Amino acid sequence: MEQHERFMKEALAEANRALARDEVPIGAVVVCDGKIIARAHNLTETLSDPTAHAEMQAITMATNAFGGKYLERATIYVTIEPCPMCAAALGWAQMKGVVYGAADPKRGYSLFTPSLLHPKCEVVSGVMDKECGEIVKQFFKSKRG
């Protein structure tokens, strides 16, 4: 769990970078062999692209680092439970593991069965869930005024 918290803190740093850009503050890092190979955060507003979620950006960066489309040796750490789009992309990339902070009971991938992730994907949820959820909660609270 200590390792999970270390990498989740890095994902939270990415979420803070998104926040600084007035993006929904979600961050992700991809880890392979104990090293971060990709870092990303939401860029949907910046790029005017509804698919520019943190996970999608991280997958692209990680596959470029790997030199191939499969990430079967990598784990993604993301601050919020992936949405169905991102979970499906993680499944197509054959991501070894997904570790996320706060659940997304309204739009999270876990609302769907069968799972959108690859069958061999290991999932760990709730890592630093309070911290991960709070940054998003405060962002939307500030938007509502």
N, C-alpha and C positions, 0 to 999 in steps of 0.2 A: 504493500500500500504506500510505503514511503516513496518508491519510484513513481507510482502513479501520481502522487501529489506533486512531485518535482516537475513532471512534465505538464500536469494540469496548470501549474503556476505559469508555465511558459505559454500555454494556450490562453490563460487569462491576460497575460501581457499583450497578446495579439488582440483580444477583445477590447482592451483599453486603447489600442491603436485605432480600432474601428470606431470607438466612442469619440476619439479626438477628431475623426473625420465626419462625425454626425451620422455614422452608419449604425445599424442595429449591432450592438456590441457582442458579437460571437467570434471566438477565435479558435484556431486549430493548429496543431503541430503533428507531423508524421515522424515516427521514431522507428529506426531500424538498427539492430545491434547496439542498442543503448545510446544512439546518437540521433539528434534531430536532423532530418534530411529535408524537411519542408516546414515553412511557417506561413500562415495566412490568416486573414480575417475577412469579414463580409465586405464586399465592394459593390453591392447592387446599386446603390445610389451613384457612386463615383463613376461606374462604368455604364450606367443606365441599362443594366442587364439583370433580369430577375433570376438568372442561374448563377450569378457570381457569389454564391454562398461560400463561407470560409472553407467548408469541406471540399467543394468543387475546385477552389483555387489550390488547396493543399494537394489534392489528387494530381492535378496537372503538374505542379512543381515536383512532387515525389516521383511521378512516372518519368519526368525529364531527368531527374537525378539517377533513377534506376536504369534508364535507357530502354525501358519496355513498359508495356501496359499493365502488367500484373504486379501487385504489391503483396504477394503472399508471405513475405517475411517482415512486413511492416504493421505497425499499430498506429491508429490515429487517436489523438486526444482532442476532444472538442468540448467546449464549455456547456453546450446545450445539446440535448438529444437530437440526432440528425432527423431532418424531415424525410418524407418518402423519396423525394428526388435524390437527395444526397445518399440515403441508405442504398438505393438501387445502384447509384454510381459506385459506391464502396463495394457493393456486391459484384458488379462487373469487373472492378479492379482486383477482386479476390483478396481484399484486405484481410490480413491475419487477425487483427483485433480492433475493436472500437471501445474506447474508454470515454465516457461522457460524464459531465457534472450534473446539471439539473435536468429533470425530465421535462418533456413538453407534452402535457396531457391533451392539448388541443390539436397539435399538428405533428406530433412525433411519429416516427416510423413504427414504433411498437403497437400502434393502433391497428396495424395491418397483419393479417395472417394469410398465407405463410409469411415468414420473415422475408424482408427484401434484401437482407444481407446474405453473403455467401454462407452455405451450410456449415462450413468449417470455422467461420468467424467466431472468435471469443469476445463476449461483451461484458464489460464491467460498468456499472452505472452508479451514480451517486457520489463520485469523487469530488469533494469540495463543493457539493451541491448548493449549499447556502451562498457561498461567494459567487458561484457561477450564475445562480438564479437572480441574485440581488442586483447585479449590474444591469441585467436586461429589464428587470422590474422597475428600477429607478429611471432607466432611459425612457420607457414608455410612460411612466408617471410624469416625467418632465415634458413630454410631448402633449399630454392631455391637459397640462396647465395647472 
